[in-house]
Amino acid sequence: MPPVGTAPVSAPIAVDTPEQPQHERPHCEQPQPEQPSPARLAARILGLLLPHRRASDPEFDAAPEHFPFQLAQLADFIAAGEPIVFTLPGFPCKSPNPAKVLGHLPDEGERLSLTFLDELCARIGRIHPPGARILICSDGHIFGDLINVPDEHIDEYSDELTTMIEREGLHRLDTFDLRAVLGDLPYDEKRARVHERYAPTVEELREQVLTEQETLRLYRGITRFLTEDTVDFPGTRSALQRECRRRAYGVIQRSRAWGELIAEQYPRAVRLSIHPQPAGAAKFGIRLLAAADAWMTPWHSAVLHRPDGSWELLRNEEAARLGRPVLHAGRPSHYESC
């Protein structure tokens, strides 16, 4: 036993030694950076969406925490290590009003919008390696009879949209329409089946229009579109407005039914909307291209390419006044500023 106060021989002796240069230190495994939690990563992804938000409350300074519903959905995909799936009802068909659009087929407005959506998925993939996909749920057939667009025009629009996605190499996008769930049944029968199973009653909608600001805003917006898109109406202006108000309830019924069908088919998907939405809603409104009107979409307008390189959605008659038409594959595509 060593004398008191004497360290055992085997005990290390502390001495001051100069620190070894970095390159002479023995190799050791560096600690890995801490991975962000699913909740934190979900907030970062929502931050990518926010600059493109189509808001019914534009004065509100929205932040990711104001969208708990979407944050929970995103975190679910992230925690599972799966690609995030978004559904976007829209891209139905072109407006039947030639004062608003160039024709009944997709044009530069759709191409730019689809490219934007694909690039948004690519940006998400840089921070969530499994990536993201957007399912374009084309809803033209669900209410084509109410907006006076022939089903063959809707088929041609939808088929050209799919071709455009393939031609542009937008591999993060997919399409979905009534043919995917009800096959080759006649379109009137498809509409009737979806309406019967999923649509709310007119009485329910009337009550919501009276009591819910968002439903009232939607009803007024659709009524305006129907009024603008009805050409060669034989009656008076007041008769047209009454007719469009009646049809607006039908369009909302069918739109709600389509949304319920999509939710049944893709229950975990994050729901996007081309309609303005308030912060905290179950749907996240997304703006596809710049436009002065928050309700304007590529299928209700034409595109003007401005001298500074920007693109803007305008009524066809206004874009024609400001620019010259540009053809692509032999048909009108957009306008170039004069």
N, C-alpha and C positions, 0 to 999 in steps of 0.2 A: 504494500500500500504506500503510495507516494506521500511525502510530507505534506502537511496541511498547507494550502495555498499554492501547491505545485500542480500544474495540469498534467493529466496522464500523457504518456508518451504518444499515444495514438491520437490525441486531440489535435485538430488543426491549429496552427499558429497564424494569427492575423498579421499580415505585414502590408505596408503600403507599396504597391507596385504600379508602375505606369499602365494606363489602360491600353490594351492591345489595339492596334489599328483594325479597322473594320474588316479588311481583307485577310487578317491573320486569325480572326476569331473562329472557333470551331463551328462547323456548320450546324445549324439547328433549324427546325421547321418554323417558318413564320406563321403567326396567327392569322387565320382567315378573317376577312372583314365580315362583320355581322350582317346577315341577310335581313332586309326590312320585313316587318311582319306583314301578313296579308292585308290588315287594315291600313297600314301606312302605304303599301303599294297601291291599294285600291284608291286612296286619296290622290296619289300621284297620277293615276290613270284618269281619274275624274278631272284632274287639273288640265289634262290634255283636251278634254271635251268642252270645258267651260268657255274658252274663247269663241266657240262656234255655237253657243247656246242660242236657241230660238225661244225667247222669253216673252211671256205674257205680263211679266213684271220687270221690264227692262231697267227701271229705276233702282231696283234692288241689287246691291253689291254682293252677288252670290259667291260663296266659297264651297269647297268640297263638303264641309261638315253640314251644309244645308240640304244635302241629298242623301239622307240615311238609307233610303230604300235601295238606291243604286249602289251605294258603298257596300251594303250587305251582299248584294248579288255579285258584285265584282270580287269581293273577298272570298266568296264561296268557290268561284272558279280558280282563284289564285291558290287557295289552301289545298285544292285538289290537284294542282299542277296541270290544269287543263287549259286549252285555248278558250278565251272568252268569246261567248256567242252573243251578238246583238241581233235583234229583229227590228226591221224598219218597214212598217206598212207605208206604202207610197208607190210612186212611179206607176200610176194606174193607166193613163192614156193621155193623149193631148186634148186640150180644150177644143170643143167643136166650133169655137168662135175664131175665124181667120184674122180678126183684128188683134188677137192676143198671141197667136202662134204662127209658125211658118208652115206647118202641115201636120199630118197625123202620125208621123214617125219620129222616133228619138233623133235629136240633133246635137249640136255642140253643147247645149245646156245640160243634157243628160250625160254626155261624155265627161264634161268637166266635173259634174257632181259625183259620178261614179269614181272618177280618178281621185277626187278628194277623199271619198270614203275609204278607198283602198289604201291611200297614203296614211290616213288616220290609223287604220289597223296596223300598218307597218311601224308607225311611231310607238304604238302600244307594245308591239313585239320587241322593241329595243329595250324596254324595261321589264317586260314579262315574256321571257323566251318562248313559252308555248304559243304565244301570239294571240291574235284575235280575228274573228270573222264576222261579217255582216250579212244577214240574210234579208235580201230585198223581197218583201212580201207584197207583190203587185196586186193591188186591190181593185183594178178597173172593172173586172167582170162582176164583182159583188154588187156594184150599184150602177152598172153601165146603162140599164134601162131607165134609171132615174135621171141620168145626166145627158140622155139623148145621144149616146155614142154607140155605134153598131159594134156587136161582139167581134165581127171580123176585123175591125180597126183595132180593137183592144188586143186581139191575138197577134196582129202584125206588129203592133207596138211592143208587146211583151217579147215576141220572138227576136225582134231586132235588138232589144235591150240585152238579151242573152248573148246574141252574136257580138254586140259591142263589147261586152265584158270579156269574151274570149279573144276578140281581135286585139284589144288593148292590153291583154295579159294581166287583168285585174283578178289574180287568183285568190284573193282574200274575200271575194264577194261570191254569193250564190243567189239564185232566184227561186221564188216559190209563189204559186198562184193556185186558183181553184182546181186546175187540172191535176195538181199534185195530190189532192185529197179526194176528188170525186171523179177523176178520170174523164171519160168521154160522154158523160151524161149531157143532155141538152142544157144550155146555160140557164134557161128559165127554171128548170128543175133543180139545178145546183143552187141557184139563188134562194129558191123556196125552201130547200132543205136547211141551208145555213140559217136563214131568217127564222124558221120555225124553232130550231134548236137553241139558238144563241141570242137572238135579238131581244132587247127590252121592249115593253109595250109603248105605244104612243103616249098613253096616259102617264106612265112613269117619266118619260122624257119631258112632257109638258110641265110636270111638277118640278123637275130639275131645272128647267129653263126659268121658272119663277123663283126658285130658291137658291140656285148655285150660279155664281158669277161666271165661272169657267164654262159651264154648259151654255149659258146665255151668250157668251162671247163666241163660242163655237157655232151655235145656231145662227147668229147674225152673220158670221163670216161665210158659212156655207150658203146661206140665203143670198148673200151678195154675189158669190161666185155663180150660183145658178142663174141669177138675174142677168149677169154679164154674159154668160155662156149660151143663153137662149136666143137663137137668131130666128128671124121671120115669125115671131109670135103674132097670131092674127088678132088678138084682143087688145084691150087698153093696157096702159102701164099699170094701173091699179090691179087689173085682173092678172097680169103677169106676176106681180109681187105676191098676190094671194097664192097663185099656183106654185111659186118658188118656195114660199114659206111651208106649204104642205109637203113638197118634195124634200125640203131640208130635213124634216123629221124622218123621212124614209132613209135619206143618206146617212144620218146619224145612227139610226137603228142598224143599218147594214154595216157601217163602220165599226160599231160596238160589237156586232156579231163576229165580224172578221177578226177583231182583236181577241175575242174570247176563243175563237178557233185556233189562232196562232199560239195563245197562251197554253192551250190544251196540248198542242203539238210540241211546243218548246217551253215547258214550264219554268226552266231555270234561266232562260235568256234575259238579258238586259234590254228593256223595251225603249227604243228610240221613237220619236214622233216628228213628222214634218210640220205639225201644228205648234204654235206657241204654247208653252207650258209654264206654270209657276214653279218656283223652287219648292222642293219637297214633294212634288207630284210623283205618281207611280211611273210616269213616262217622262223621258228627258227630251225636250224639244231641241232639234238640231237644225242649224242653218246650212244649206248646201252651197249657196252662192250669194254674193252681195246683192241686195235689193232694198229699195227704199221702203217697200211694203213688207211687213213682217210675215204676211200670209203668202207672198208670191213664191212660186216654185217653177222649175224648168218646164213643167208641163202646162203651165198657165201663161207662158211668156216666151220671148226670144232673147238671145244673148247679144249684147253689144260689146265689142272689143275696143277699149279706149286707147288713145295714144300713149298713155303711161304704162300700158301693158295689163291693166286691170280688166276684169270682166264684170258686167252688170246685167241683171235680169230686168227687162223692160217689156211693156206691151209691144207686140210686133209692129203696130202702126207708129209707135214712138221711136222704136229702134230704127225703122226704115227712114224716118225723117232725119235721124242723126248720123246714119252710116250707109254704106253700100253693101248689098248682099254678097255673101261668099258661098260658093257651091262646094260640096264635098260628095264625091261619087255621083255627080250629076244632079244632085238635088240641094235645095237651100239648107245651109248649115247654121249661119249666124250673120252678124253685121260687123263690118269694120268701120270705125269712125272715119269720117271724111277729113 
